[in-house]
Amino acid sequence: MKLIERKQYLNKMIHTIGTPDIKVITGVRRSGKSKLLEAFRDYVETEVTEHNIIHINFNLPEYEHLLTYRALYDYINTRYEPEKKNFIFIDEVQMCTDFEKAINGLHAMEKYDIYITGSNAFLLSSDLATLFTGRTFEIKVYPFSFAEYVQYFDCDDPYTALDRYMLEGGMAGSYLYQDQEAKYDYIAEVFNTLIVRDIRRKYKLRNMRLMEQIVDFLMDNISNLASARNITETLAGLKEKATHVTVSSYIQYLCNAFAFYKIRRYDIKGKKYLSSTEKYYLSDHTFRYARLGTKNMDYGRILENIVAIELLRRGYEVYVGVLHKKEIDFVAIRRNEKLYIQVSDNIIDEKTFQREVSSLLQIRDAYPKILIARTRHEEYQYEGIRIIDIANWLLG
């Protein structure tokens, strides 16, 4: 498989060298965590003088004898070289029983630089503080961005490339398949493994039919406001008995495994966060095609999903904006920066254009306001609102 340098993540890892934190690489299944760790190992080998790398990949049978925490702990300590900078790289760390005991013990010795990856459902952002007594630094990895897709395929025309990216997505393992249906078969298998093997095993789920129905509902309602209560009411109409508490738990499991990302609502005027209903976006939009098919394509929703994940990838906190009775697709916040963003597939029609900009025009503060759409033109402005082609925006 062709490899590209994922500079955004690699640079983040490079800047952590020598810090005392346990570096944890997280992200949805098959998003490239293992390849990133390999790329970082290559960097250390060529750029760090006097290094000693102890690399364990639990996907490989030669490390089966290290599947207990004590064996892992002892194995690493026997390979410590006192006169060098010692790096520990462990792939699929959750396969080792009580792995956190080994990692915490090694971290307490203060002589190793530790980097680990693991299955998304077993190495959760919410669990890191509980699992590890020392400080952790999380490196969140997403499927290929549009910019990475363009780099991978060496695309000359960004507009045509976006049309392809909307269909093929960012799960790079699918790029090896020539037939589009074969690509979706691969993507569907990745998602099904995430549900059946990771989430089911982690939470010991019994009602898998309920989980499947919740997944289908969330996928079918990308970009729509949803709550555990209205999902429960919808399922009741399908004669599926479930409480809103159970439904809420199942949704949280999906978010924990990075299948979906929950985006909360934010009252722009009142400057407060709103509860009860949120939006859910897929970590990769092609999971929807692979599971539900492509007959009812809604390009506006897919573009909104792509923008939501790109904003998260760029390090923004992302919210759905609420202003009076109008909605702003995204309020993106990063330190002192704030952006108001509307996303649209096509704004050629004047009514559509006015509808999209009207919400932005009602916002009275001075933060940037952006309408992202498939214009196929250079950026321009309308009454202070930046109108940007989505392909150009995604390319940064």
C-alpha positions in Angstrom: 0.0 0.0 0.0 1.2 3.5 -0.9 2.2 5.6 2.2 2.1 9.3 2.6 3.7 11.4 5.4 0.9 12.5 7.7 2.8 15.6 8.9 0.1 17.0 11.1 0.2 13.9 13.4 3.9 13.2 13.0 4.9 16.7 14.0 2.7 16.5 17.0 4.5 13.3 18.1 7.9 14.8 17.3 7.2 17.8 19.6 6.4 15.4 22.5 9.8 13.7 22.5 11.4 14.0 25.9 8.2 15.0 27.7 7.2 12.8 30.7 3.7 12.1 29.5 2.5 8.7 28.3 1.7 9.4 24.6 -1.5 7.6 23.5 -2.6 7.5 19.9 -6.3 7.1 19.5 -8.8 7.1 16.7 -11.3 4.9 14.8 -10.3 1.5 13.7 -8.2 1.5 10.5 -7.5 5.2 10.6 -3.7 4.7 10.4 -2.6 4.6 14.0 -0.1 1.7 13.5 1.4 3.3 10.4 1.8 6.5 12.2 3.7 4.8 15.0 5.9 3.1 12.4 6.6 6.5 10.7 7.5 8.0 14.1 9.9 5.1 14.8 11.6 5.8 11.4 12.0 9.4 12.4 13.6 8.5 15.8 15.9 6.1 14.1 17.2 8.7 11.7 17.0 11.9 13.7 17.6 11.1 17.4 21.2 10.3 18.3 22.0 7.6 20.8 18.5 6.1 20.8 17.2 2.7 21.9 13.8 1.6 20.5 11.8 -1.2 22.1 9.0 -1.8 19.7 6.2 -4.4 20.4 3.4 -5.1 18.0 0.8 -7.4 19.5 -0.6 -8.1 16.1 2.4 -10.3 15.5 2.7 -13.8 16.9 6.3 -13.4 18.0 5.1 -11.3 20.9 2.5 -13.8 22.2 4.7 -14.5 25.2 4.3 -10.9 26.4 0.5 -11.0 26.8 0.6 -10.7 30.6 1.6 -7.4 32.2 4.5 -8.9 34.2 6.0 -10.5 31.1 5.7 -7.2 29.2 7.2 -5.2 32.1 10.2 -7.6 32.5 10.8 -7.9 28.8 11.1 -4.1 28.3 13.3 -3.6 31.4 15.8 -6.2 30.1 16.2 -4.2 27.0 16.9 -0.9 28.7 20.2 0.8 27.7 21.2 3.4 30.3 23.5 5.4 28.1 20.8 6.0 25.5 17.4 7.7 25.0 15.0 4.8 25.5 11.7 4.7 23.5 8.9 2.3 24.1 6.5 1.7 21.2 3.6 -0.7 21.8 0.9 -1.4 19.2 -2.5 -2.8 20.2 -1.5 -2.6 23.9 -5.0 -3.7 25.0 -4.2 -7.3 24.0 -1.9 -7.6 27.0 -3.8 -8.5 30.1 -3.7 -5.7 32.7 -1.5 -3.7 30.4 -2.0 -0.5 32.4 0.0 -2.1 35.3 3.0 -2.5 33.0 2.7 1.0 31.5 2.2 2.7 34.9 5.2 0.8 36.3 7.5 1.7 33.4 6.3 5.3 33.5 7.1 5.5 37.2 10.7 4.6 36.5 11.1 7.9 34.7 13.6 6.5 32.2 11.4 5.7 29.1 9.6 7.8 26.5 6.4 5.8 26.1 4.1 5.7 23.0 1.1 3.3 22.7 -1.8 2.6 20.4 -4.8 0.4 21.1 -8.2 -0.6 20.0 -10.5 2.4 20.1 -13.1 0.7 22.4 -10.4 -0.4 24.9 -8.3 2.8 25.0 -10.8 5.5 25.3 -10.2 9.2 25.9 -12.5 9.1 28.9 -10.6 6.2 30.4 -7.0 7.5 30.1 -6.9 9.3 33.4 -8.3 6.2 35.2 -6.1 3.7 33.4 -2.8 5.6 33.8 -1.8 7.2 37.1 0.7 9.4 35.3 -0.1 12.2 32.8 -1.2 11.2 29.3 -1.0 13.1 26.0 -3.6 12.1 23.5 -2.8 12.2 19.8 -6.2 11.9 18.0 -6.0 10.4 14.6 -8.7 10.7 12.0 -9.2 9.0 8.6 -7.6 10.7 5.6 -8.6 14.3 5.1 -9.3 15.6 1.7 -5.9 17.2 1.6 -4.3 13.8 2.3 -6.6 12.2 -0.3 -5.3 14.7 -2.9 -1.7 14.0 -1.9 -2.2 10.2 -2.0 -3.7 10.2 -5.5 -1.6 13.2 -6.7 -4.8 15.0 -7.9 -4.4 18.0 -10.2 -8.0 19.2 -10.2 -9.3 19.7 -6.6 -13.0 20.0 -7.7 -13.0 16.7 -9.5 -11.1 15.2 -6.6 -13.7 16.4 -4.1 -16.4 14.5 -6.1 -14.3 11.4 -5.8 -13.5 12.0 -2.1 -17.2 12.3 -1.3 -17.8 8.8 -2.7 -14.5 7.2 -1.5 -13.9 8.9 1.8 -10.8 8.7 4.0 -10.5 5.0 4.9 -7.2 4.5 3.1 -7.4 0.7 3.2 -10.3 0.8 0.7 -8.1 2.6 -1.9 -6.5 -0.7 -2.8 -9.7 -2.0 -4.3 -10.6 -0.9 -7.8 -14.3 -1.7 -7.8 -16.4 0.8 -5.8 -18.6 -2.0 -4.3 -15.5 -3.8 -3.1 -14.4 -0.5 -1.5 -17.7 -0.3 0.4 -17.5 -4.0 1.3 -14.1 -3.2 3.0 -15.5 -0.1 4.7 -18.6 -2.0 5.9 -16.4 -4.8 7.3 -14.3 -2.2 9.3 -17.5 -0.7 10.8 -19.1 -4.0 11.5 -15.9 -5.2 13.3 -15.9 -2.0 15.3 -19.5 -2.7 16.4 -19.4 -6.4 16.9 -15.9 -7.1 18.1 -14.9 -3.9 19.9 -18.0 -2.4 21.3 -19.9 -5.6 22.0 -16.9 -7.2 23.8 -16.0 -4.0 25.7 -19.5 -3.4 27.1 -20.8 -7.0 27.0 -23.9 -6.0 24.9 -26.8 -8.4 24.6 -29.2 -6.5 22.4 -27.3 -6.1 19.2 -30.5 -5.5 17.2 -31.0 -2.4 19.2 -27.5 -1.2 18.5 -27.9 -1.9 14.8 -31.1 0.2 14.7 -29.5 3.1 16.6 -26.6 3.0 14.1 -29.0 3.1 11.1 -31.0 6.0 12.7 -27.9 8.1 13.4 -26.5 7.4 9.9 -29.8 8.3 8.2 -30.0 11.5 10.3 -26.5 12.9 9.9 -26.7 16.7 10.4 -30.2 16.5 12.0 -30.8 17.3 15.7 -31.3 14.1 17.7 -31.8 13.0 21.3 -32.0 9.7 23.1 -35.7 10.4 23.7 -36.7 11.0 20.1 -34.7 8.0 19.0 -36.4 5.9 21.6 -39.8 7.1 20.3 -38.8 6.3 16.7 -37.7 2.8 17.8 -41.0 2.3 19.7 -42.7 2.8 16.3 -40.6 -0.1 15.0 -41.7 -2.2 18.0 -38.3 -2.1 19.6 -38.5 -1.8 23.3 -35.8 0.3 24.9 -35.6 3.1 27.5 -34.0 6.4 26.6 -31.3 5.6 29.2 -30.3 2.5 27.3 -30.4 4.3 24.0 -28.2 7.1 25.5 -25.7 4.6 26.7 -25.5 2.9 23.3 -24.9 6.2 21.6 -22.1 7.0 24.0 -20.5 3.6 23.3 -20.5 4.5 19.6 -18.9 7.9 20.3 -16.4 6.3 22.7 -15.2 4.1 19.8 -14.9 7.1 17.5 -17.6 5.8 15.1 -19.6 9.1 15.7 -18.7 12.5 17.1 -21.3 14.3 19.1 -21.7 18.1 18.5 -23.5 20.0 21.2 -25.6 23.2 20.7 -24.4 26.6 21.7 -26.6 29.6 22.3 -24.8 32.4 20.5 -26.6 35.3 22.1 -26.8 33.8 25.6 -23.2 32.4 25.3 -24.2 29.1 27.0 -24.3 25.5 26.0 -27.6 23.8 25.4 -28.5 20.2 26.3 -31.1 17.6 25.3 -30.5 17.5 21.6 -27.3 17.3 19.6 -26.0 16.4 16.2 -23.9 13.3 15.4 -21.4 13.1 12.6 -19.6 10.0 11.3 -15.8 9.7 11.7 -15.9 8.9 7.9 -18.9 9.7 5.8 -18.5 6.6 3.6 -19.6 4.4 6.6 -23.0 5.7 5.7 -22.8 4.6 2.0 -21.3 1.2 3.0 -24.2 0.5 5.3 -27.2 2.2 3.9 -26.3 2.4 0.2 -25.9 5.4 -2.2 -29.4 5.6 -3.7 -30.5 8.5 -1.6 -27.5 10.7 -1.8 -27.8 14.0 0.1 -24.7 15.9 -0.8 -25.4 18.8 1.6 -25.4 16.4 4.6 -22.2 14.7 3.4 -20.4 18.0 2.9 -21.5 19.1 6.4 -20.1 15.8 7.8 -16.8 16.4 6.0 -16.5 19.9 7.3 -17.4 18.9 10.9 -14.6 16.2 11.0 -12.2 18.6 9.3 -12.8 21.2 12.0 -12.2 18.6 14.7 -9.0 17.5 12.8 -7.8 21.1 12.9 -8.2 21.2 16.7 -11.4 23.3 17.0 -14.1 22.8 19.6 -17.2 22.5 17.5 -20.8 23.4 18.3 -24.1 23.9 16.5 -25.0 27.5 16.8 -28.4 28.7 17.9 -29.5 32.3 17.4 -33.2 33.1 18.1 -35.0 30.5 15.9 -32.2 30.2 13.4 -29.3 27.7 13.3 -25.7 28.1 12.4 -24.2 24.9 11.2 -21.0 25.3 13.2 -19.5 27.5 15.8 -15.8 26.6 15.8 -13.6 27.7 18.8 -9.8 27.4 19.2 -8.3 29.4 22.0 -9.1 33.1 21.2 -10.3 32.2 17.7 -14.0 31.8 16.9 -15.6 31.1 13.5 -19.2 31.0 12.4 -19.7 28.6 9.5 -22.6 27.6 7.2 -22.2 24.7 4.8 -24.1 24.3 1.5 -23.9 22.1 -1.5 -25.1 24.6 -4.1 -25.7 28.3 -3.7 -26.4 29.2 -7.3 -30.1 29.6 -6.5 -30.6 33.1 -5.0 -33.2 31.8 -2.4 -30.7 29.2 -1.2 -27.9 31.7 -1.0 -30.1 34.2 1.0 -31.2 31.5 3.3 -27.6 30.5 4.1 -26.3 34.0 4.7 -29.3 35.3 6.6 -28.4 33.4 9.8 -24.8 34.7 9.6 -25.9 38.3 9.0 -27.9 38.2 12.3 -24.8 37.6 14.3 -23.7 41.0 15.7 -20.2 40.2 17.0 -17.0 40.7 14.9 -15.8 37.1 14.7 -15.3 35.8 11.1 -18.4 34.5 9.3 -17.9 31.9 6.5 -20.2 30.3 3.9 -18.5 27.1 2.6 -20.1 25.7 -0.6 -19.2 24.1 -3.9 -18.7 27.3 -5.8 -15.7 26.2 -8.0 -14.5 29.9 -7.8 -12.0 31.8 -5.8 -13.0 33.2 -2.5 -15.1 36.4 -2.4 -17.2 38.4 0.1 -20.8 39.3 0.6 -21.6 41.9 3.3 -18.6 40.8 5.3 -19.2 37.1 4.9 -16.4 35.1 3.3 -17.7 32.8 0.5 -15.2 29.9 0.1 -15.3 26.9 -2.2 -15.3 23.8 -0.1 -12.4 22.1 -2.0 -10.2 25.1 -1.5 -11.2 25.4 2.2 -10.4 21.7 2.8 -7.0 22.1 1.2 -6.3 24.8 3.9 
